[in-house]
Every structure is written in C-alpha cells, then in structure tokens.
Amino acid sequence: MKSKIETAIEYYTFKSNELLAFVNANKNLSVEKIIECGEELSILEHKITALEVAKEN
C-alpha cells in the first residue's frame, strides 16, 4: 500500500508534467501566462522536493 507521501509525490509530479505539456503545446501564450506557469511549476517542484526529503526520513 502506498503511503500518503508517495501518493502526493505522484500527484504533484503529474500536475507538473501537465503544466509543462500545456506550456510546450501552446505557441500563443502571453508573457504573463508564461510567468504564471513558471511560478506554479516552481511551487510544484518545491513541494515534490520537500516530499522526497520527507520520504527519505
């Protein structure tokens, strides 16, 4: 059975990949939207990193 940490890592990884796919698939994004997506991606990556550290401990 998966732990809650592993489930959260999978979820945030999925959301991160989904956001990357969205940005890469759209050629007409405004600068503001690209910055917004970059900020969201940064938050997701920080959450993933923190969860991976928590999983090791």
Secondary structure, 3 states (H helix, E strand, C coil): CCCHHHHHHHHHHHHHHHHHHHHHHCCCCCHHHHHHHHHHHHHHHHHHHHHHHHHHC
